[in-house]
Amino acid sequence: MNLQEEKRLIASGKEKIDWVWRFMPVLQEVEKILISEGTFKDKTIAMSIHMEAKTANLALMLKRAGAKVYATGCNPLSTQDDVAAALAAEGVTVHARYGVSAEEYEKDLIETLRCMPDLFIDDGGDLVNLLHGEAHPFSVRVIGGCEETTTGISRLVARSEQGKLEFPMLAVNNAACKHLFDNHHGTGQSVWDGIMRGTNVMIAGKCVVVAGYGDCGSGVAKRARGLGARVVVCEVDAVKAISAVSDGFTVMPMIEAAEIGDIFVTVTGCKDVLTKEHFDRMKSGAMLSNAGHFNVEINLDDLAQGVTEICETRRNIHSYTYENGKVLHLLGVGRLVNLVLGDGHPAEIMDLSFAVQALALKHLAETGRDLEPDLYRVPEDVDERISLIKLQSLGMRIDTLTREQQKYLKSF
């Protein structure tokens, strides 16, 4: 790449970063708080989150608040090279590039941890795993970290229950201002943004099969219905299945849904949600996508069985042709479809999520040395603080309880 091309790349990334910052008023207010209090002065922060414009703004905000910031991606196909270049040009150390191999991806994670961070932000648990394994020598200064995703929290719970967590972690995903908006509204919108942008097909009139009806899956299902699709939900949890039925969706096992689905979206956090027994029953032309963190929900080895040809028919859409002439389309190589085929969650959603991240890091910086190694909830006052800032940015206010009301609620 020559100098002129590099300048164009940086300019493109800066344009994206500047655009979404306009829609992140909460993070702008949090930045003022962090700068005034000097919480991150001389702190080193490592980040492994999807390398796109909203993430870049979080990194730059932490840098302006006094931290040395080292950033990498958390998915080989979600990094936007122009954003990474623009972020590096602003003084953040970046180890990320679109389309890297699994080996290169892990190398980038390790290179990022060589900064020996005081604090870190994780998305899916890869940094935590490395800090307990291959990159363990880089954990000596770690005060603690924050985890962004449902999948990452599941991994942390398992590690904590086995007594194998060596530093405090905050469950950012479980904070109200994160999961109530990011998981439901963010995933619900961004999944269909990615699918529609990537395929250019109509959703109305199609049968959409959503696997998993948690916070994310319910958002995906409701947005599909809003686009005019007939929606089927597949679940292993009876309570969530009843919730889906109560919301007006049809619920059935995947083995039955496989025969009628036009578009499949897996949102479970588990492996082998779609396997050969399902692929064999699917109609020709069905589209397969995943919105779970790891690319294990669609069994790609099974998908390739009996295939005569695999070709990339559109960018990051691979069509599998079988001996009987049937064709199945895999979107985003089975990785997060909203980031591989789109730009991820809307700016306003990540404004809330990253405000939680920033204030959670502030809490760890101030109290982390006094905490035992374990998984902790984000303090409730963080949610309260962020909610009030967001309401103020919208020009809205709420009521407050009188002393008598407070007394009444605490009485028996």
C-alpha positions in Angstrom: 0.0 0.0 0.0 1.4 3.4 -1.0 1.2 6.6 1.0 -1.8 7.9 -1.0 -3.8 4.7 -0.5 -3.0 4.7 3.2 -4.2 8.3 3.5 -7.5 7.3 1.8 -7.9 4.3 4.1 -7.4 6.5 7.2 -9.7 9.2 5.9 -12.4 6.6 5.3 -12.1 5.2 8.8 -12.1 8.6 10.3 -15.3 9.5 8.5 -17.0 6.4 10.0 -15.7 7.2 13.5 -16.7 10.8 13.4 -20.2 9.9 12.1 -21.1 7.5 14.9 -19.7 9.8 17.6 -22.5 12.2 16.8 -24.9 9.6 18.0 -23.1 8.7 21.2 -24.1 11.5 23.7 -23.8 9.2 26.8 -20.2 8.3 26.0 -19.4 11.9 25.4 -20.7 12.8 28.9 -18.9 9.8 30.5 -15.7 11.1 28.9 -16.1 14.4 30.7 -16.5 12.5 34.0 -13.4 10.3 33.4 -11.2 13.3 32.3 -12.2 15.4 35.3 -11.6 12.5 37.8 -8.4 11.3 36.2 -9.3 7.7 36.8 -7.3 6.3 33.9 -4.2 8.5 34.1 -1.2 6.2 33.5 -3.4 3.1 33.2 -2.8 0.6 30.4 -6.0 -0.8 28.9 -6.2 -3.8 26.4 -9.4 -4.2 24.3 -10.6 -7.2 22.3 -13.9 -6.1 20.7 -15.2 -6.0 17.2 -13.0 -3.5 15.4 -15.4 -1.0 13.9 -16.4 2.6 14.3 -18.3 2.4 17.7 -15.5 0.4 19.3 -12.9 2.9 17.9 -14.8 5.7 19.7 -14.6 3.8 23.0 -10.9 3.3 22.5 -10.3 7.0 21.7 -12.4 8.1 24.6 -10.3 6.0 27.0 -7.2 7.4 25.4 -8.4 11.0 25.9 -9.2 10.1 29.5 -5.5 9.4 30.0 -5.1 5.6 29.3 -2.6 3.9 27.0 -4.9 1.8 24.8 -4.0 -1.4 22.9 -6.8 -2.8 20.7 -7.5 -5.9 18.7 -10.6 -7.6 17.2 -12.6 -10.4 18.7 -13.6 -12.0 15.3 -11.5 -12.4 12.2 -14.2 -11.1 9.9 -15.6 -8.2 11.9 -12.5 -5.9 11.7 -12.9 -3.0 9.3 -9.4 -2.1 8.0 -10.1 1.5 7.4 -11.3 2.0 11.0 -8.3 0.1 12.4 -6.0 2.3 10.3 -7.7 5.5 11.5 -7.5 4.3 15.1 -3.8 3.6 14.8 -3.3 7.1 13.3 -4.8 8.6 16.4 -2.2 6.9 18.7 -4.0 3.7 19.7 -1.8 0.6 19.3 -3.8 -1.7 17.0 -3.2 -5.4 16.2 -6.1 -6.3 13.9 -6.7 -7.0 10.2 -9.7 -8.2 8.3 -9.8 -11.9 7.3 -6.9 -13.2 9.3 -6.4 -16.9 9.9 -7.1 -18.5 13.3 -3.4 -18.5 14.0 -3.0 -14.8 13.0 -6.0 -13.9 15.1 -4.5 -15.5 18.2 -1.2 -13.9 17.5 -2.9 -10.5 17.4 -4.6 -11.2 20.8 -1.2 -12.1 22.3 0.5 -9.1 20.8 -2.1 -6.9 22.4 -1.6 -8.5 25.8 2.2 -7.8 25.6 1.4 -4.3 26.9 0.8 -6.0 30.3 -2.5 -4.3 30.9 -3.8 -2.9 34.2 -7.4 -3.3 32.9 -9.0 -5.0 29.9 -12.2 -5.3 27.9 -13.1 -8.7 26.5 -15.8 -9.8 24.0 -16.3 -13.6 24.1 -13.6 -14.5 26.6 -10.5 -14.9 24.4 -8.3 -12.5 26.4 -9.3 -14.2 29.7 -8.4 -17.6 28.3 -5.0 -16.4 27.1 -4.3 -14.6 30.4 -4.9 -17.9 32.1 -2.8 -19.9 29.6 -0.3 -19.0 26.9 -0.2 -15.3 27.8 -0.2 -15.9 31.5 3.1 -13.9 32.1 1.3 -10.8 30.8 -1.3 -10.9 33.6 1.0 -9.8 36.4 -0.4 -6.2 36.4 -4.0 -7.1 35.7 -6.4 -5.4 38.2 -9.4 -6.9 36.4 -11.5 -6.9 33.3 -15.0 -6.5 31.8 -16.9 -9.0 29.6 -19.2 -7.8 26.9 -21.1 -10.9 25.8 -23.5 -13.6 26.9 -21.1 -16.2 25.6 -18.2 -14.7 27.4 -20.2 -14.6 30.7 -21.0 -18.3 30.3 -17.3 -19.1 30.0 -16.5 -16.9 33.0 -19.2 -18.6 35.1 -17.7 -22.0 34.3 -14.2 -20.9 35.2 -15.3 -19.2 38.4 -17.3 -22.2 39.6 -14.2 -24.3 39.1 -12.1 -21.8 41.1 -10.0 -21.1 38.0 -10.5 -17.4 37.7 -7.4 -15.5 38.8 -8.6 -11.9 38.8 -11.9 -10.0 39.3 -14.2 -9.7 36.2 -17.3 -7.5 35.8 -20.3 -9.0 33.9 -21.0 -6.0 31.7 -23.3 -8.0 29.6 -25.7 -8.5 32.5 -26.0 -4.8 33.3 -29.5 -3.5 32.5 -28.2 -0.7 30.2 -26.4 -3.4 28.2 -28.5 -6.5 27.8 -31.9 -4.8 27.8 -30.9 -2.7 24.8 -27.8 -4.2 23.2 -29.0 -7.8 23.2 -32.6 -7.3 22.3 -32.8 -4.1 20.2 -29.3 -4.1 19.0 -29.1 -7.7 17.8 -32.7 -7.5 16.6 -31.9 -4.6 14.2 -28.4 -5.4 13.2 -29.0 -9.0 12.2 -31.6 -8.0 9.7 -29.5 -5.1 8.6 -26.6 -7.5 7.8 -28.8 -10.1 6.1 -30.7 -7.6 3.9 -27.5 -5.7 3.0 -25.6 -8.9 2.2 -28.3 -10.7 0.3 -30.5 -7.9 -1.2 -33.6 -10.2 -0.8 -37.0 -9.5 0.6 -37.8 -10.7 4.1 -41.6 -10.2 3.9 -43.5 -13.4 3.1 -40.6 -15.7 3.9 -40.5 -18.3 6.7 -37.8 -17.3 9.2 -36.6 -19.9 11.7 -34.9 -18.4 14.9 -33.0 -20.8 17.1 -32.9 -19.5 20.6 -35.4 -17.1 22.3 -33.2 -15.4 24.9 -32.6 -11.6 24.9 -31.0 -11.7 21.5 -33.2 -14.3 19.8 -36.4 -12.6 20.9 -35.2 -9.4 19.3 -34.3 -11.1 16.1 -37.7 -12.9 15.9 -39.7 -9.7 16.6 -37.9 -7.7 14.0 -38.4 -10.5 11.5 -42.1 -10.3 12.1 -42.0 -6.6 11.8 -40.5 -7.0 8.3 -43.4 -9.3 7.3 -41.9 -12.7 7.8 -43.7 -15.8 9.2 -41.5 -16.7 12.2 -40.9 -20.1 13.8 -38.9 -20.3 17.1 -36.9 -23.4 18.1 -36.0 -23.7 21.8 -34.6 -26.2 24.4 -35.9 -24.2 27.3 -39.6 -24.7 28.1 -40.0 -21.4 29.8 -38.5 -19.5 26.9 -40.6 -21.5 24.5 -43.8 -20.5 26.4 -42.6 -16.9 26.2 -42.3 -17.2 22.4 -45.8 -18.7 22.1 -47.2 -15.9 24.3 -45.5 -13.4 22.0 -47.4 -15.0 19.1 -44.8 -17.2 17.5 -45.0 -20.8 16.4 -42.7 -23.1 18.3 -41.5 -26.5 17.0 -38.3 -28.7 17.0 -35.6 -27.8 14.5 -36.0 -31.1 12.7 -39.5 -30.0 11.7 -38.6 -26.3 11.1 -35.8 -27.4 8.8 -38.4 -28.4 6.2 -40.2 -25.1 6.0 -37.6 -22.4 6.7 -36.4 -20.0 4.1 -33.9 -18.1 6.4 -32.4 -19.6 9.5 -30.8 -17.6 12.3 -29.0 -19.3 15.2 -28.8 -17.3 18.4 -28.1 -19.9 21.1 -24.4 -19.7 22.2 -24.3 -23.5 21.8 -22.7 -25.8 19.2 -24.3 -28.0 16.5 -27.7 -26.2 16.4 -27.8 -27.0 12.6 -26.4 -30.3 11.6 -26.6 -32.8 8.7 -30.0 -34.1 9.7 -31.3 -30.6 9.4 -29.4 -29.8 6.1 -30.8 -32.9 4.5 -34.4 -31.7 5.1 -34.0 -28.1 4.0 -35.4 -26.8 0.8 -33.1 -25.6 -2.0 -32.3 -22.0 -1.6 -32.5 -21.8 2.2 -30.2 -19.3 3.8 -28.2 -20.1 6.9 -26.9 -17.5 9.3 -25.5 -17.2 12.8 -25.8 -14.4 15.4 -24.1 -16.3 18.2 -20.5 -15.2 19.2 -18.6 -18.3 17.9 -18.9 -20.0 14.5 -20.0 -23.3 16.0 -23.8 -23.1 15.9 -23.9 -24.2 12.2 -21.8 -27.4 11.8 -19.7 -26.5 8.8 -18.2 -30.0 8.4 -21.7 -31.4 8.1 -22.7 -28.7 5.7 -19.9 -29.7 3.4 -20.9 -33.4 3.2 -22.1 -34.5 -0.2 -21.2 -31.1 -1.8 -20.1 -31.0 -5.4 -19.3 -27.3 -5.4 -18.8 -24.4 -3.0 -18.6 -20.9 -4.5 -18.7 -17.4 -3.1 -21.8 -16.0 -4.9 -21.7 -12.7 -3.2 -19.2 -11.2 -0.8 -19.1 -13.5 2.3 -22.0 -15.6 1.0 -21.1 -19.1 0.0 -23.4 -21.3 -2.0 -23.2 -25.1 -1.3 -24.4 -27.2 -4.3 -25.2 -30.9 -3.5 -25.3 -34.0 -5.7 -29.1 -33.9 -6.0 -28.9 -30.3 -7.2 -30.0 -28.6 -4.0 -28.3 -25.4 -3.0 -27.9 -24.0 0.5 -26.5 -20.5 1.1 -24.2 -19.9 4.1 -24.1 -16.2 5.2 -21.0 -14.7 6.8 -19.0 -18.0 6.9 -21.2 -19.0 9.9 -19.8 -16.1 11.9 -21.7 -13.1 13.4 -23.9 -12.2 10.4 -24.6 -8.7 11.7 -20.9 -7.8 11.7 -19.6 -9.9 8.8 -22.4 -8.6 6.4 -23.1 -5.3 8.3 -21.7 -2.7 10.7 -23.0 -4.3 13.9 -25.3 -2.7 16.4 -26.6 0.9 15.9 -24.5 3.7 17.3 -27.2 4.7 20.0 -27.2 1.1 21.3 -23.4 0.8 21.6 -23.4 4.3 23.2 -25.1 2.7 26.2 -23.1 -0.5 26.1 -19.8 1.3 25.9 -20.8 3.8 28.6 -21.3 0.7 30.9 -17.9 -0.6 29.8 -16.2 2.7 30.7 -17.8 3.1 34.1 -17.3 -0.5 34.9 -13.6 -0.1 34.1 -13.6 3.0 36.4 -15.1 0.9 39.2 -12.4 -1.7 38.7 -9.6 0.8 38.6 -10.8 2.2 41.9 -11.7 -1.0 43.8 -10.3 -3.9 41.9 -7.2 -4.4 44.0 -9.5 -5.1 47.0 -11.7 -7.7 45.2 -11.2 -11.4 45.3 -10.9 -13.2 42.0 -14.5 -13.8 40.9 -17.2 -12.7 38.6 -19.1 -9.7 39.8 -22.2 -7.7 38.8 -21.8 -4.2 37.6 -22.8 -1.8 40.5 -26.4 -0.7 40.1 -25.6 3.0 40.4 -23.7 2.6 37.0 -27.0 1.7 35.3 -28.8 4.5 37.1 -26.2 7.1 36.1 -26.2 6.0 32.5 -30.0 5.9 32.2 -30.3 9.5 33.6 -27.7 10.8 31.1 -29.5 9.1 28.2 -32.8 10.5 29.2 -31.3 13.9 29.5 -29.8 13.6 26.0 -33.3 12.8 24.7 -34.8 15.8 26.4 -36.9 13.6 28.7 -37.4 13.5 32.5 -38.9 11.1 35.0 -40.7 11.4 38.3 -39.1 11.0 41.7 -40.5 9.4 44.8 -41.6 11.5 47.7 -40.2 10.7 51.2 -43.6 9.2 52.1 -43.6 7.0 49.0 -40.0 5.8 49.8 -41.1 5.0 53.4 -44.2 3.2 52.1 -42.2 1.0 49.8 -39.8 0.0 52.6 -42.6 -0.8 55.0 -44.3 -4.1 55.7 
